[in-house]
């Protein structure tokens, strides 16, 4: 099981971004939905490593969040309220979010097997750094591809040439991200086994 603990960066000097984020993430299919656990922190329980990677990288792209991913068991049955959950994955998520606050990609993984967690952490950090460094134009092109568009469709939607889309995707590291996501998913699955 995976627990995501997400903390708003610089919340004392910024607006409260938690409520709008909860509204946006409310439609995700999760074991327990994101819920505010403290002033500027939210938490969710997830059972699918692909969903964990999607959520983590989505949050990295938003630039205002530190993301801790805890791997391991949770006390069952899980309570209806996410914030009432307990168990090693919750404890690991707490340690991970504290590390994420100073980590290069603002994401960290922690779990009962330190080596497996460190491997997943490294893979996810590499992809997170790639995503965080993207230009707005690169983000637009990647978003088109993520929604199943062809490069021709993306070019039409963005009002640019197919060659320009190809260049944006290359500069944005789209193909590297795709492979990195798969690697992070596999390593998270391994860390949870």
PyMOL commands that place a pseudoatom at each C-alpha (Angstrom):
pseudoatom trace, name=CA, resn=UNK, resi=1, chain=A, elem=C, hetatm=0, pos=[0.000, 0.000, 0.000]
pseudoatom trace, name=CA, resn=UNK, resi=2, chain=A, elem=C, hetatm=0, pos=[1.093, 3.589, -0.557]
pseudoatom trace, name=CA, resn=UNK, resi=3, chain=A, elem=C, hetatm=0, pos=[0.343, 6.689, 1.483]
pseudoatom trace, name=CA, resn=UNK, resi=4, chain=A, elem=C, hetatm=0, pos=[0.966, 10.109, -0.035]
pseudoatom trace, name=CA, resn=UNK, resi=5, chain=A, elem=C, hetatm=0, pos=[1.531, 12.977, 2.354]
pseudoatom trace, name=CA, resn=UNK, resi=6, chain=A, elem=C, hetatm=0, pos=[1.680, 16.269, 0.486]
pseudoatom trace, name=CA, resn=UNK, resi=7, chain=A, elem=C, hetatm=0, pos=[2.697, 19.546, 2.094]
pseudoatom trace, name=CA, resn=UNK, resi=8, chain=A, elem=C, hetatm=0, pos=[2.279, 23.036, 0.607]
pseudoatom trace, name=CA, resn=UNK, resi=9, chain=A, elem=C, hetatm=0, pos=[5.646, 24.748, 0.251]
pseudoatom trace, name=CA, resn=UNK, resi=10, chain=A, elem=C, hetatm=0, pos=[5.963, 28.281, 1.584]
pseudoatom trace, name=CA, resn=UNK, resi=11, chain=A, elem=C, hetatm=0, pos=[2.416, 28.259, 2.937]
pseudoatom trace, name=CA, resn=UNK, resi=12, chain=A, elem=C, hetatm=0, pos=[3.103, 30.991, 5.496]
pseudoatom trace, name=CA, resn=UNK, resi=13, chain=A, elem=C, hetatm=0, pos=[3.901, 33.419, 2.674]
pseudoatom trace, name=CA, resn=UNK, resi=14, chain=A, elem=C, hetatm=0, pos=[1.312, 32.161, 0.169]
pseudoatom trace, name=CA, resn=UNK, resi=15, chain=A, elem=C, hetatm=0, pos=[-2.419, 31.653, -0.195]
pseudoatom trace, name=CA, resn=UNK, resi=16, chain=A, elem=C, hetatm=0, pos=[-3.988, 28.412, 0.987]
pseudoatom trace, name=CA, resn=UNK, resi=17, chain=A, elem=C, hetatm=0, pos=[-3.735, 26.128, -2.036]
pseudoatom trace, name=CA, resn=UNK, resi=18, chain=A, elem=C, hetatm=0, pos=[-5.140, 23.048, -0.291]
pseudoatom trace, name=CA, resn=UNK, resi=19, chain=A, elem=C, hetatm=0, pos=[-8.871, 23.549, -0.917]
pseudoatom trace, name=CA, resn=UNK, resi=20, chain=A, elem=C, hetatm=0, pos=[-8.550, 24.024, -4.704]
pseudoatom trace, name=CA, resn=UNK, resi=21, chain=A, elem=C, hetatm=0, pos=[-6.160, 21.067, -4.907]
pseudoatom trace, name=CA, resn=UNK, resi=22, chain=A, elem=C, hetatm=0, pos=[-8.568, 18.835, -2.982]
pseudoatom trace, name=CA, resn=UNK, resi=23, chain=A, elem=C, hetatm=0, pos=[-11.341, 19.802, -5.405]
pseudoatom trace, name=CA, resn=UNK, resi=24, chain=A, elem=C, hetatm=0, pos=[-9.157, 18.948, -8.407]
pseudoatom trace, name=CA, resn=UNK, resi=25, chain=A, elem=C, hetatm=0, pos=[-7.929, 15.637, -6.984]
pseudoatom trace, name=CA, resn=UNK, resi=26, chain=A, elem=C, hetatm=0, pos=[-11.362, 14.591, -5.697]
pseudoatom trace, name=CA, resn=UNK, resi=27, chain=A, elem=C, hetatm=0, pos=[-12.205, 12.638, -8.844]
pseudoatom trace, name=CA, resn=UNK, resi=28, chain=A, elem=C, hetatm=0, pos=[-9.184, 10.310, -8.638]
pseudoatom trace, name=CA, resn=UNK, resi=29, chain=A, elem=C, hetatm=0, pos=[-9.850, 6.637, -7.948]
pseudoatom trace, name=CA, resn=UNK, resi=30, chain=A, elem=C, hetatm=0, pos=[-8.007, 6.080, -4.664]
pseudoatom trace, name=CA, resn=UNK, resi=31, chain=A, elem=C, hetatm=0, pos=[-8.328, 3.657, -1.740]
pseudoatom trace, name=CA, resn=UNK, resi=32, chain=A, elem=C, hetatm=0, pos=[-8.907, 6.689, 0.499]
pseudoatom trace, name=CA, resn=UNK, resi=33, chain=A, elem=C, hetatm=0, pos=[-9.213, 10.146, -1.054]
pseudoatom trace, name=CA, resn=UNK, resi=34, chain=A, elem=C, hetatm=0, pos=[-7.011, 13.109, -0.403]
pseudoatom trace, name=CA, resn=UNK, resi=35, chain=A, elem=C, hetatm=0, pos=[-8.033, 14.846, 2.770]
pseudoatom trace, name=CA, resn=UNK, resi=36, chain=A, elem=C, hetatm=0, pos=[-6.593, 17.750, 4.723]
pseudoatom trace, name=CA, resn=UNK, resi=37, chain=A, elem=C, hetatm=0, pos=[-4.662, 16.383, 7.688]
pseudoatom trace, name=CA, resn=UNK, resi=38, chain=A, elem=C, hetatm=0, pos=[-3.126, 19.617, 8.969]
pseudoatom trace, name=CA, resn=UNK, resi=39, chain=A, elem=C, hetatm=0, pos=[-3.253, 23.273, 7.961]
pseudoatom trace, name=CA, resn=UNK, resi=40, chain=A, elem=C, hetatm=0, pos=[-1.387, 22.998, 4.665]
pseudoatom trace, name=CA, resn=UNK, resi=41, chain=A, elem=C, hetatm=0, pos=[-1.051, 19.231, 4.314]
pseudoatom trace, name=CA, resn=UNK, resi=42, chain=A, elem=C, hetatm=0, pos=[-3.124, 16.552, 2.594]
pseudoatom trace, name=CA, resn=UNK, resi=43, chain=A, elem=C, hetatm=0, pos=[-2.958, 12.784, 2.593]
pseudoatom trace, name=CA, resn=UNK, resi=44, chain=A, elem=C, hetatm=0, pos=[-4.345, 9.872, 0.530]
pseudoatom trace, name=CA, resn=UNK, resi=45, chain=A, elem=C, hetatm=0, pos=[-4.069, 6.084, 0.413]
pseudoatom trace, name=CA, resn=UNK, resi=46, chain=A, elem=C, hetatm=0, pos=[-3.316, 4.444, -2.932]
pseudoatom trace, name=CA, resn=UNK, resi=47, chain=A, elem=C, hetatm=0, pos=[-2.881, 0.806, -3.953]
pseudoatom trace, name=CA, resn=UNK, resi=48, chain=A, elem=C, hetatm=0, pos=[-1.578, 1.255, -7.513]
pseudoatom trace, name=CA, resn=UNK, resi=49, chain=A, elem=C, hetatm=0, pos=[2.020, 2.338, -8.193]
pseudoatom trace, name=CA, resn=UNK, resi=50, chain=A, elem=C, hetatm=0, pos=[1.082, 3.880, -11.571]
pseudoatom trace, name=CA, resn=UNK, resi=51, chain=A, elem=C, hetatm=0, pos=[-1.424, 6.129, -9.800]
pseudoatom trace, name=CA, resn=UNK, resi=52, chain=A, elem=C, hetatm=0, pos=[1.230, 7.077, -7.233]
pseudoatom trace, name=CA, resn=UNK, resi=53, chain=A, elem=C, hetatm=0, pos=[3.635, 8.114, -10.004]
pseudoatom trace, name=CA, resn=UNK, resi=54, chain=A, elem=C, hetatm=0, pos=[0.902, 10.043, -11.854]
pseudoatom trace, name=CA, resn=UNK, resi=55, chain=A, elem=C, hetatm=0, pos=[-0.103, 11.925, -8.713]
pseudoatom trace, name=CA, resn=UNK, resi=56, chain=A, elem=C, hetatm=0, pos=[3.462, 12.648, -7.627]
pseudoatom trace, name=CA, resn=UNK, resi=57, chain=A, elem=C, hetatm=0, pos=[4.491, 14.025, -11.022]
pseudoatom trace, name=CA, resn=UNK, resi=58, chain=A, elem=C, hetatm=0, pos=[1.270, 16.005, -11.378]
pseudoatom trace, name=CA, resn=UNK, resi=59, chain=A, elem=C, hetatm=0, pos=[2.020, 17.644, -8.030]
pseudoatom trace, name=CA, resn=UNK, resi=60, chain=A, elem=C, hetatm=0, pos=[5.667, 18.261, -8.960]
pseudoatom trace, name=CA, resn=UNK, resi=61, chain=A, elem=C, hetatm=0, pos=[4.451, 20.076, -12.079]
pseudoatom trace, name=CA, resn=UNK, resi=62, chain=A, elem=C, hetatm=0, pos=[2.279, 22.349, -9.959]
pseudoatom trace, name=CA, resn=UNK, resi=63, chain=A, elem=C, hetatm=0, pos=[5.430, 23.673, -8.221]
pseudoatom trace, name=CA, resn=UNK, resi=64, chain=A, elem=C, hetatm=0, pos=[3.925, 24.332, -4.781]
pseudoatom trace, name=CA, resn=UNK, resi=65, chain=A, elem=C, hetatm=0, pos=[4.145, 20.940, -3.104]
pseudoatom trace, name=CA, resn=UNK, resi=66, chain=A, elem=C, hetatm=0, pos=[6.514, 18.583, -1.299]
pseudoatom trace, name=CA, resn=UNK, resi=67, chain=A, elem=C, hetatm=0, pos=[5.435, 14.974, -1.858]
pseudoatom trace, name=CA, resn=UNK, resi=68, chain=A, elem=C, hetatm=0, pos=[6.180, 12.142, 0.558]
pseudoatom trace, name=CA, resn=UNK, resi=69, chain=A, elem=C, hetatm=0, pos=[5.374, 8.579, -0.457]
pseudoatom trace, name=CA, resn=UNK, resi=70, chain=A, elem=C, hetatm=0, pos=[5.188, 5.958, 2.248]
pseudoatom trace, name=CA, resn=UNK, resi=71, chain=A, elem=C, hetatm=0, pos=[5.323, 2.302, 1.247]
pseudoatom trace, name=CA, resn=UNK, resi=72, chain=A, elem=C, hetatm=0, pos=[4.171, -0.632, 3.346]
pseudoatom trace, name=CA, resn=UNK, resi=73, chain=A, elem=C, hetatm=0, pos=[1.257, -1.996, 5.291]
pseudoatom trace, name=CA, resn=UNK, resi=74, chain=A, elem=C, hetatm=0, pos=[-1.577, 0.019, 6.792]
pseudoatom trace, name=CA, resn=UNK, resi=75, chain=A, elem=C, hetatm=0, pos=[-3.780, -1.012, 9.685]
pseudoatom trace, name=CA, resn=UNK, resi=76, chain=A, elem=C, hetatm=0, pos=[-6.926, -2.623, 8.347]
pseudoatom trace, name=CA, resn=UNK, resi=77, chain=A, elem=C, hetatm=0, pos=[-9.724, -2.160, 8.087]
pseudoatom trace, name=CA, resn=UNK, resi=78, chain=A, elem=C, hetatm=0, pos=[-8.904, 1.353, 6.951]
pseudoatom trace, name=CA, resn=UNK, resi=79, chain=A, elem=C, hetatm=0, pos=[-11.091, 3.980, 8.601]
pseudoatom trace, name=CA, resn=UNK, resi=80, chain=A, elem=C, hetatm=0, pos=[-13.405, 6.027, 6.382]
pseudoatom trace, name=CA, resn=UNK, resi=81, chain=A, elem=C, hetatm=0, pos=[-11.358, 9.154, 7.096]
pseudoatom trace, name=CA, resn=UNK, resi=82, chain=A, elem=C, hetatm=0, pos=[-7.904, 9.173, 5.498]
pseudoatom trace, name=CA, resn=UNK, resi=83, chain=A, elem=C, hetatm=0, pos=[-6.463, 11.223, 8.335]
pseudoatom trace, name=CA, resn=UNK, resi=84, chain=A, elem=C, hetatm=0, pos=[-7.488, 8.532, 10.843]
pseudoatom trace, name=CA, resn=UNK, resi=85, chain=A, elem=C, hetatm=0, pos=[-5.345, 5.879, 9.129]
pseudoatom trace, name=CA, resn=UNK, resi=86, chain=A, elem=C, hetatm=0, pos=[-2.418, 4.244, 10.874]
pseudoatom trace, name=CA, resn=UNK, resi=87, chain=A, elem=C, hetatm=0, pos=[0.399, 1.873, 10.141]
pseudoatom trace, name=CA, resn=UNK, resi=88, chain=A, elem=C, hetatm=0, pos=[3.933, 1.751, 8.777]
pseudoatom trace, name=CA, resn=UNK, resi=89, chain=A, elem=C, hetatm=0, pos=[3.028, 3.295, 5.391]
pseudoatom trace, name=CA, resn=UNK, resi=90, chain=A, elem=C, hetatm=0, pos=[1.623, 6.365, 7.172]
pseudoatom trace, name=CA, resn=UNK, resi=91, chain=A, elem=C, hetatm=0, pos=[4.770, 6.645, 9.296]
pseudoatom trace, name=CA, resn=UNK, resi=92, chain=A, elem=C, hetatm=0, pos=[6.967, 6.271, 6.214]
pseudoatom trace, name=CA, resn=UNK, resi=93, chain=A, elem=C, hetatm=0, pos=[4.975, 8.956, 4.378]
pseudoatom trace, name=CA, resn=UNK, resi=94, chain=A, elem=C, hetatm=0, pos=[5.640, 11.363, 7.263]
pseudoatom trace, name=CA, resn=UNK, resi=95, chain=A, elem=C, hetatm=0, pos=[9.388, 10.707, 7.106]
pseudoatom trace, name=CA, resn=UNK, resi=96, chain=A, elem=C, hetatm=0, pos=[9.329, 10.994, 3.302]
pseudoatom trace, name=CA, resn=UNK, resi=97, chain=A, elem=C, hetatm=0, pos=[7.513, 14.343, 3.197]
pseudoatom trace, name=CA, resn=UNK, resi=98, chain=A, elem=C, hetatm=0, pos=[9.991, 15.780, 5.677]
pseudoatom trace, name=CA, resn=UNK, resi=99, chain=A, elem=C, hetatm=0, pos=[12.852, 14.701, 3.385]
pseudoatom trace, name=CA, resn=UNK, resi=100, chain=A, elem=C, hetatm=0, pos=[11.001, 15.903, 0.270]
pseudoatom trace, name=CA, resn=UNK, resi=101, chain=A, elem=C, hetatm=0, pos=[11.038, 19.476, 1.561]
pseudoatom trace, name=CA, resn=UNK, resi=102, chain=A, elem=C, hetatm=0, pos=[14.768, 19.681, 0.776]
pseudoatom trace, name=CA, resn=UNK, resi=103, chain=A, elem=C, hetatm=0, pos=[15.013, 17.010, -1.963]
pseudoatom trace, name=CA, resn=UNK, resi=104, chain=A, elem=C, hetatm=0, pos=[15.964, 18.015, -5.527]
pseudoatom trace, name=CA, resn=UNK, resi=105, chain=A, elem=C, hetatm=0, pos=[12.637, 16.953, -7.059]
pseudoatom trace, name=CA, resn=UNK, resi=106, chain=A, elem=C, hetatm=0, pos=[10.551, 17.818, -3.970]
pseudoatom trace, name=CA, resn=UNK, resi=107, chain=A, elem=C, hetatm=0, pos=[9.543, 14.148, -3.800]
pseudoatom trace, name=CA, resn=UNK, resi=108, chain=A, elem=C, hetatm=0, pos=[10.779, 11.322, -1.557]
pseudoatom trace, name=CA, resn=UNK, resi=109, chain=A, elem=C, hetatm=0, pos=[9.953, 7.657, -0.946]
pseudoatom trace, name=CA, resn=UNK, resi=110, chain=A, elem=C, hetatm=0, pos=[10.347, 5.790, 2.342]
pseudoatom trace, name=CA, resn=UNK, resi=111, chain=A, elem=C, hetatm=0, pos=[9.460, 2.240, 3.334]
pseudoatom trace, name=CA, resn=UNK, resi=112, chain=A, elem=C, hetatm=0, pos=[10.371, -0.851, 5.329]
pseudoatom trace, name=CA, resn=UNK, resi=113, chain=A, elem=C, hetatm=0, pos=[13.040, -2.040, 2.857]
pseudoatom trace, name=CA, resn=UNK, resi=114, chain=A, elem=C, hetatm=0, pos=[15.515, 0.872, 2.728]
pseudoatom trace, name=CA, resn=UNK, resi=115, chain=A, elem=C, hetatm=0, pos=[17.215, -0.309, -0.484]
pseudoatom trace, name=CA, resn=UNK, resi=116, chain=A, elem=C, hetatm=0, pos=[13.980, -0.786, -2.426]
pseudoatom trace, name=CA, resn=UNK, resi=117, chain=A, elem=C, hetatm=0, pos=[12.612, 2.516, -1.165]
pseudoatom trace, name=CA, resn=UNK, resi=118, chain=A, elem=C, hetatm=0, pos=[15.865, 4.280, -2.104]
pseudoatom trace, name=CA, resn=UNK, resi=119, chain=A, elem=C, hetatm=0, pos=[15.723, 2.809, -5.628]
pseudoatom trace, name=CA, resn=UNK, resi=120, chain=A, elem=C, hetatm=0, pos=[12.126, 4.000, -6.104]
pseudoatom trace, name=CA, resn=UNK, resi=121, chain=A, elem=C, hetatm=0, pos=[13.074, 7.368, -4.616]
pseudoatom trace, name=CA, resn=UNK, resi=122, chain=A, elem=C, hetatm=0, pos=[15.957, 7.775, -7.066]
pseudoatom trace, name=CA, resn=UNK, resi=123, chain=A, elem=C, hetatm=0, pos=[13.887, 6.878, -10.138]
pseudoatom trace, name=CA, resn=UNK, resi=124, chain=A, elem=C, hetatm=0, pos=[11.037, 9.159, -9.132]
pseudoatom trace, name=CA, resn=UNK, resi=125, chain=A, elem=C, hetatm=0, pos=[13.407, 12.003, -8.277]
pseudoatom trace, name=CA, resn=UNK, resi=126, chain=A, elem=C, hetatm=0, pos=[15.072, 11.817, -11.690]
pseudoatom trace, name=CA, resn=UNK, resi=127, chain=A, elem=C, hetatm=0, pos=[11.720, 12.052, -13.468]
pseudoatom trace, name=CA, resn=UNK, resi=128, chain=A, elem=C, hetatm=0, pos=[10.513, 14.765, -11.081]
pseudoatom trace, name=CA, resn=UNK, resi=129, chain=A, elem=C, hetatm=0, pos=[13.559, 16.930, -11.817]
pseudoatom trace, name=CA, resn=UNK, resi=130, chain=A, elem=C, hetatm=0, pos=[12.905, 16.507, -15.541]
pseudoatom trace, name=CA, resn=UNK, resi=131, chain=A, elem=C, hetatm=0, pos=[9.238, 17.514, -15.132]
pseudoatom trace, name=CA, resn=UNK, resi=132, chain=A, elem=C, hetatm=0, pos=[10.073, 20.462, -12.864]
pseudoatom trace, name=CA, resn=UNK, resi=133, chain=A, elem=C, hetatm=0, pos=[12.480, 21.944, -15.417]
pseudoatom trace, name=CA, resn=UNK, resi=134, chain=A, elem=C, hetatm=0, pos=[10.033, 21.968, -18.310]
pseudoatom trace, name=CA, resn=UNK, resi=135, chain=A, elem=C, hetatm=0, pos=[9.074, 25.158, -20.053]
pseudoatom trace, name=CA, resn=UNK, resi=136, chain=A, elem=C, hetatm=0, pos=[5.430, 26.119, -20.413]
pseudoatom trace, name=CA, resn=UNK, resi=137, chain=A, elem=C, hetatm=0, pos=[5.615, 25.184, -24.104]
pseudoatom trace, name=CA, resn=UNK, resi=138, chain=A, elem=C, hetatm=0, pos=[7.051, 21.768, -23.243]
pseudoatom trace, name=CA, resn=UNK, resi=139, chain=A, elem=C, hetatm=0, pos=[4.292, 21.211, -20.701]
pseudoatom trace, name=CA, resn=UNK, resi=140, chain=A, elem=C, hetatm=0, pos=[1.658, 22.051, -23.316]
pseudoatom trace, name=CA, resn=UNK, resi=141, chain=A, elem=C, hetatm=0, pos=[3.082, 19.547, -25.814]
pseudoatom trace, name=CA, resn=UNK, resi=142, chain=A, elem=C, hetatm=0, pos=[3.446, 16.804, -23.202]
pseudoatom trace, name=CA, resn=UNK, resi=143, chain=A, elem=C, hetatm=0, pos=[-0.114, 17.404, -21.983]
pseudoatom trace, name=CA, resn=UNK, resi=144, chain=A, elem=C, hetatm=0, pos=[-1.409, 16.865, -25.524]
pseudoatom trace, name=CA, resn=UNK, resi=145, chain=A, elem=C, hetatm=0, pos=[0.462, 13.561, -25.786]
pseudoatom trace, name=CA, resn=UNK, resi=146, chain=A, elem=C, hetatm=0, pos=[-0.661, 12.449, -22.345]
pseudoatom trace, name=CA, resn=UNK, resi=147, chain=A, elem=C, hetatm=0, pos=[-4.263, 12.818, -23.501]
pseudoatom trace, name=CA, resn=UNK, resi=148, chain=A, elem=C, hetatm=0, pos=[-3.636, 10.490, -26.430]
pseudoatom trace, name=CA, resn=UNK, resi=149, chain=A, elem=C, hetatm=0, pos=[-3.063, 13.034, -29.195]
pseudoatom trace, name=CA, resn=UNK, resi=150, chain=A, elem=C, hetatm=0, pos=[-0.785, 12.297, -32.105]
pseudoatom trace, name=CA, resn=UNK, resi=151, chain=A, elem=C, hetatm=0, pos=[1.926, 14.831, -32.891]
pseudoatom trace, name=CA, resn=UNK, resi=152, chain=A, elem=C, hetatm=0, pos=[-0.230, 15.985, -35.814]
pseudoatom trace, name=CA, resn=UNK, resi=153, chain=A, elem=C, hetatm=0, pos=[-3.218, 16.451, -33.486]
pseudoatom trace, name=CA, resn=UNK, resi=154, chain=A, elem=C, hetatm=0, pos=[-1.018, 18.257, -30.939]
pseudoatom trace, name=CA, resn=UNK, resi=155, chain=A, elem=C, hetatm=0, pos=[0.332, 20.576, -33.640]
pseudoatom trace, name=CA, resn=UNK, resi=156, chain=A, elem=C, hetatm=0, pos=[-3.192, 21.462, -34.718]
pseudoatom trace, name=CA, resn=UNK, resi=157, chain=A, elem=C, hetatm=0, pos=[-4.355, 22.044, -31.132]
pseudoatom trace, name=CA, resn=UNK, resi=158, chain=A, elem=C, hetatm=0, pos=[-1.342, 24.197, -30.293]
pseudoatom trace, name=CA, resn=UNK, resi=159, chain=A, elem=C, hetatm=0, pos=[-1.324, 26.072, -33.588]
pseudoatom trace, name=CA, resn=UNK, resi=160, chain=A, elem=C, hetatm=0, pos=[2.257, 25.076, -34.439]
pseudoatom trace, name=CA, resn=UNK, resi=161, chain=A, elem=C, hetatm=0, pos=[3.952, 22.746, -36.911]
pseudoatom trace, name=CA, resn=UNK, resi=162, chain=A, elem=C, hetatm=0, pos=[4.367, 19.022, -36.319]
pseudoatom trace, name=CA, resn=UNK, resi=163, chain=A, elem=C, hetatm=0, pos=[8.135, 19.606, -36.341]
pseudoatom trace, name=CA, resn=UNK, resi=164, chain=A, elem=C, hetatm=0, pos=[7.758, 22.214, -33.590]
pseudoatom trace, name=CA, resn=UNK, resi=165, chain=A, elem=C, hetatm=0, pos=[5.770, 19.701, -31.511]
pseudoatom trace, name=CA, resn=UNK, resi=166, chain=A, elem=C, hetatm=0, pos=[8.497, 17.120, -32.045]
pseudoatom trace, name=CA, resn=UNK, resi=167, chain=A, elem=C, hetatm=0, pos=[11.130, 19.632, -30.935]
pseudoatom trace, name=CA, resn=UNK, resi=168, chain=A, elem=C, hetatm=0, pos=[9.139, 20.605, -27.842]
pseudoatom trace, name=CA, resn=UNK, resi=169, chain=A, elem=C, hetatm=0, pos=[8.663, 16.957, -26.869]
pseudoatom trace, name=CA, resn=UNK, resi=170, chain=A, elem=C, hetatm=0, pos=[12.359, 16.265, -27.340]
pseudoatom trace, name=CA, resn=UNK, resi=171, chain=A, elem=C, hetatm=0, pos=[13.401, 19.289, -25.273]
pseudoatom trace, name=CA, resn=UNK, resi=172, chain=A, elem=C, hetatm=0, pos=[10.810, 18.402, -22.608]
pseudoatom trace, name=CA, resn=UNK, resi=173, chain=A, elem=C, hetatm=0, pos=[12.174, 14.858, -22.320]
pseudoatom trace, name=CA, resn=UNK, resi=174, chain=A, elem=C, hetatm=0, pos=[8.813, 13.239, -23.085]
pseudoatom trace, name=CA, resn=UNK, resi=175, chain=A, elem=C, hetatm=0, pos=[10.274, 9.864, -24.090]
pseudoatom trace, name=CA, resn=UNK, resi=176, chain=A, elem=C, hetatm=0, pos=[12.648, 9.841, -21.127]
pseudoatom trace, name=CA, resn=UNK, resi=177, chain=A, elem=C, hetatm=0, pos=[9.732, 10.647, -18.814]
pseudoatom trace, name=CA, resn=UNK, resi=178, chain=A, elem=C, hetatm=0, pos=[7.681, 7.786, -20.242]
pseudoatom trace, name=CA, resn=UNK, resi=179, chain=A, elem=C, hetatm=0, pos=[10.468, 5.275, -19.574]
pseudoatom trace, name=CA, resn=UNK, resi=180, chain=A, elem=C, hetatm=0, pos=[11.188, 6.833, -16.170]
pseudoatom trace, name=CA, resn=UNK, resi=181, chain=A, elem=C, hetatm=0, pos=[7.554, 6.544, -15.138]
pseudoatom trace, name=CA, resn=UNK, resi=182, chain=A, elem=C, hetatm=0, pos=[7.549, 2.831, -15.946]
pseudoatom trace, name=CA, resn=UNK, resi=183, chain=A, elem=C, hetatm=0, pos=[10.784, 2.334, -14.001]
pseudoatom trace, name=CA, resn=UNK, resi=184, chain=A, elem=C, hetatm=0, pos=[9.435, 4.231, -10.973]
pseudoatom trace, name=CA, resn=UNK, resi=185, chain=A, elem=C, hetatm=0, pos=[6.228, 2.168, -11.063]
pseudoatom trace, name=CA, resn=UNK, resi=186, chain=A, elem=C, hetatm=0, pos=[8.170, -1.115, -11.125]
pseudoatom trace, name=CA, resn=UNK, resi=187, chain=A, elem=C, hetatm=0, pos=[10.441, -0.001, -8.280]
pseudoatom trace, name=CA, resn=UNK, resi=188, chain=A, elem=C, hetatm=0, pos=[7.495, 1.173, -6.175]
pseudoatom trace, name=CA, resn=UNK, resi=189, chain=A, elem=C, hetatm=0, pos=[5.785, -2.195, -6.754]
pseudoatom trace, name=CA, resn=UNK, resi=190, chain=A, elem=C, hetatm=0, pos=[8.993, -3.953, -5.692]
pseudoatom trace, name=CA, resn=UNK, resi=191, chain=A, elem=C, hetatm=0, pos=[9.302, -1.771, -2.591]
pseudoatom trace, name=CA, resn=UNK, resi=192, chain=A, elem=C, hetatm=0, pos=[5.755, -2.740, -1.635]
pseudoatom trace, name=CA, resn=UNK, resi=193, chain=A, elem=C, hetatm=0, pos=[6.217, -6.499, -2.104]
for i in range(1, 193): cmd.bond("trace and resi %d" % i, "trace and resi %d" % (i + 1))
show_as sticks, trace
zoom trace
